[in-house]
């Protein structure tokens, strides 16, 4: 009996260290747990995570590869399968659940895309070293001049450049009407001006007089000649008498002797008599002839 009991325990030990098969008696050698079914699935634990940084919901602590099914939408998570790695929960998803976004080149060293929350995100791109210049491209075909194109269009291969210039020269345009000039401008003295044009028409401007400006401030009082003289001579104690004496000129030279009054009167009498004699002679001359 003891031998049978020993063999039973030994077999149980070997079975406990072998692969476990559920729904199959031959679990795959590469698995620790092989679940096989045709009409059933595995129900992963359903938990309510609070965010991708949730470290408290799992009672025993988060370990790498821990798999759960989140049941609520909150913070930065939505319902779905999540696994823990290092420091956060990562959602397991297919290509159908991925957000397709377009990268936009801003032409300034940055790109912008729209994230899963519908918010624009701009990323600065580091500039790489300048590449090696490429080889020069082949020269293009020489372009044709307008003269050559004209010859081809008109199918006139013998035409000269003179013929071309004559052909593209346009007709003389019609003469334009004469413009109006200004003959006179009169200031009406009331802030308006009357302008007369060469065709005889006139135009009077509106009042161009502006509003009178504010009165200016009074200027600094001027200095008298006496004050300026004191400053110039550095003689601040001088009196007005000193000033008058300083600006008084030297005595002028004596003038020529004047004619006496009596002599002037005699000359005046003699001139008067001569004038009267001439008048009398003129009056008597017709009587004597």
C-alpha positions in Angstrom: 0.0 0.0 0.0 2.8 2.3 0.8 4.4 1.7 -2.6 1.1 2.6 -4.4 0.9 5.8 -2.4 4.5 6.7 -3.2 3.9 6.2 -7.0 0.7 8.3 -6.8 2.6 11.2 -5.2 5.4 10.9 -7.7 3.0 11.0 -10.7 1.2 14.0 -9.2 4.5 15.8 -8.9 5.3 15.2 -12.5 1.8 16.3 -13.6 2.0 19.6 -11.6 5.2 20.6 -13.5 3.8 19.8 -17.0 1.8 22.0 -19.4 -1.8 22.6 -18.5 -4.5 21.9 -21.1 -8.1 23.2 -20.8 -10.4 21.6 -23.3 -7.5 19.4 -24.6 -5.6 16.4 -23.3 -2.5 17.3 -25.4 -1.5 20.9 -24.5 1.1 22.5 -26.8 4.7 21.9 -25.7 5.5 25.6 -26.1 2.7 26.8 -23.7 2.2 26.7 -20.0 -1.5 26.9 -20.5 -3.3 25.7 -23.6 -7.0 26.6 -23.8 -9.0 24.9 -26.6 -12.6 25.4 -27.5 -14.8 25.7 -30.6 -17.7 27.8 -29.2 -16.3 29.5 -26.1 -13.7 32.2 -25.2 -11.5 33.2 -22.4 -13.0 35.9 -20.1 -10.2 38.3 -19.1 -10.8 40.1 -15.7 -12.9 43.2 -16.1 -11.7 46.2 -14.0 -12.4 49.9 -13.8 -9.1 51.7 -14.3 -8.9 55.4 -13.5 -6.2 56.4 -16.0 -3.2 55.0 -17.8 -1.2 55.9 -14.6 -3.5 53.9 -12.3 -1.4 52.0 -9.7 -4.1 51.4 -7.0 -6.9 49.5 -8.7 -4.9 46.2 -8.9 -4.7 45.0 -5.3 -1.4 43.2 -5.5 0.4 45.9 -7.5 1.0 46.2 -11.2 3.6 43.9 -12.9 4.8 43.8 -16.5 2.5 41.9 -18.9 -0.5 42.1 -16.6 -3.6 42.0 -18.8 -7.1 43.4 -17.9 -10.2 44.6 -19.7 -11.0 48.2 -18.7 -14.8 48.9 -18.5 -15.1 52.7 -18.3 -14.3 55.9 -20.1 -12.4 58.3 -17.9 -9.3 60.6 -18.1 -7.1 59.2 -21.0 -8.6 55.7 -21.2 -11.6 54.1 -23.0 -13.1 50.5 -22.7 -10.7 47.9 -24.1 -7.9 45.6 -23.3 -4.9 47.1 -21.5 -1.6 45.7 -20.4 0.9 47.1 -17.9 4.5 47.9 -18.8 7.0 49.7 -16.6 5.0 52.7 -15.6 1.7 52.8 -17.4 -1.2 50.9 -19.0 -1.0 50.5 -22.8 -4.2 49.8 -24.8 -4.3 46.9 -27.1 -5.9 47.9 -30.4 -6.2 47.0 -34.1 -5.6 49.2 -37.1 -9.3 49.8 -37.2 -9.2 51.6 -33.9 -6.2 53.8 -34.6 -6.6 57.4 -35.4 -5.4 58.3 -38.9 -3.8 61.7 -39.0 -2.0 63.7 -41.6 1.4 65.4 -41.0 1.5 69.0 -42.3 4.8 70.5 -43.2 4.8 74.1 -42.0 7.8 75.0 -44.2 9.6 76.4 -41.1 11.3 73.3 -39.7 8.1 72.1 -37.9 5.3 69.7 -38.6 1.7 69.6 -37.2 -0.6 66.7 -36.7 -4.0 66.1 -34.9 -3.8 63.8 -31.9 -6.4 61.3 -30.7 -8.2 64.1 -28.7 -8.6 66.2 -31.8 -5.9 68.7 -30.7 -3.2 70.1 -33.0 0.3 69.1 -32.0 3.4 70.9 -33.5 6.8 69.2 -33.5 10.1 70.9 -34.1 12.3 68.9 -36.5 16.0 69.1 -36.0 17.9 70.3 -39.1 20.3 67.7 -40.4 23.6 68.6 -42.1 23.5 69.9 -45.6 23.9 67.2 -48.2 26.5 67.0 -50.9 25.6 69.2 -53.9 24.3 67.1 -56.8 25.8 67.1 -60.3 24.7 69.8 -62.7 21.8 68.9 -64.9 21.9 68.9 -68.7 21.4 72.2 -70.5 18.0 72.7 -71.8 17.1 73.3 -75.4 17.7 76.9 -76.4 14.5 78.9 -76.5 13.3 80.7 -79.7 13.1 84.4 -80.1 9.9 86.2 -80.9 11.2 86.8 -84.4 11.8 83.1 -85.0 8.4 82.1 -83.6 6.7 84.8 -85.8 8.5 83.3 -88.9 7.2 79.9 -88.0 3.6 81.1 -87.4 3.5 83.1 -90.6 5.5 80.4 -92.5 7.6 83.1 -94.0 11.1 81.7 -93.6 12.7 84.4 -95.8 11.4 87.3 -93.8 14.0 89.6 -92.2 14.0 91.3 -88.8 12.8 94.4 -90.6 9.8 92.6 -91.9 9.1 91.3 -88.4 9.3 94.8 -86.8 7.0 96.2 -89.5 4.5 93.4 -88.9 4.3 93.9 -85.2 4.1 97.6 -85.3 0.6 98.8 -84.4 -1.4 101.5 -86.1 -1.2 105.1 -85.0 -3.6 105.7 -82.2 -6.2 108.4 -82.4 -5.3 111.8 -81.0 -6.4 112.4 -77.5 -8.5 115.3 -76.4 -6.8 118.4 -75.2 -6.5 118.7 -71.5 -7.6 121.7 -69.4 -5.0 124.0 -68.1 -5.1 126.8 -65.5 -4.9 130.4 -66.7 -5.4 132.3 -63.4 -5.8 131.8 -59.7 -7.4 134.6 -57.7 -7.3 135.0 -53.9 -10.8 136.2 -52.9 -9.5 137.4 -49.6 -12.0 135.3 -47.6 -10.1 132.0 -47.5 -11.3 130.9 -50.9 -9.6 130.9 -54.3 -11.1 131.1 -57.8 -9.4 129.1 -60.5 -10.0 129.9 -64.2 -9.3 127.2 -66.7 -8.2 127.6 -70.4 -11.8 126.7 -71.6 -13.2 129.6 -69.6 -14.7 127.6 -66.8 -14.1 128.5 -63.2 -13.9 126.7 -59.9 -14.0 128.3 -56.4 -12.5 126.4 -53.6 -13.9 126.0 -50.2 -12.7 128.1 -47.3 -9.1 127.0 -46.8 -8.6 129.2 -43.7 -7.9 127.0 -40.7 -8.9 127.6 -37.1 -6.9 130.3 -35.4 -4.2 128.8 -33.3 -3.7 129.5 -29.6 -1.8 132.6 -28.6 1.9 132.1 -28.2 3.7 132.6 -24.9 5.3 136.0 -24.2 8.9 136.2 -25.2 11.7 137.1 -22.8 12.0 140.8 -22.0 14.7 142.5 -24.1 17.7 144.2 -22.6 18.5 148.0 -22.9 21.6 149.3 -24.6 22.9 150.3 -21.1 22.5 146.7 -19.8 24.1 145.2 -22.9 27.0 147.7 -22.5 27.5 146.6 -18.9 27.6 142.9 -19.8 29.9 143.5 -22.8 32.4 145.6 -20.7 32.1 143.4 -17.6 31.4 146.5 -15.6 28.3 145.6 -13.6 28.7 148.6 -11.2 28.7 151.3 -13.9 26.0 153.9 -13.8 24.0 155.4 -16.6 26.3 158.5 -16.4 29.3 156.2 -17.1 27.4 154.7 -20.0 26.6 158.1 -21.6 30.1 159.3 -21.1 31.4 156.1 -22.7 29.3 156.4 -25.9 29.8 160.2 -26.3 31.9 160.8 -29.4 34.9 163.2 -29.7 34.3 166.8 -30.5 34.1 167.3 -34.2 36.3 169.6 -36.3 35.2 173.3 -36.6 33.1 174.1 -39.7 33.6 177.0 -42.1 32.5 180.5 -41.1 28.9 181.2 -42.0 27.5 184.3 -43.8 26.2 187.2 -41.6 22.5 187.8 -41.5 22.6 191.4 -42.8 24.6 190.4 -45.8 22.0 187.8 -46.5 19.2 190.3 -46.3 21.0 192.8 -48.6 21.5 190.1 -51.2 17.8 189.2 -51.0 16.8 192.8 -51.5 19.1 193.2 -54.5 17.8 190.0 -56.1 14.2 191.2 -55.6 14.9 194.5 -57.3 16.5 192.8 -60.2 13.5 190.6 -60.7 11.1 193.6 -60.5 13.2 195.4 -63.1 13.0 192.5 -65.5 9.2 192.3 -65.1 8.8 196.1 -65.8 11.0 195.8 -68.9 8.9 193.1 -70.3 5.8 195.1 -69.7 7.1 198.4 -71.3 8.8 196.7 -74.3 5.6 196.6 -76.4 4.8 200.3 -75.8 8.3 201.4 -77.0 8.0 199.6 -80.3 
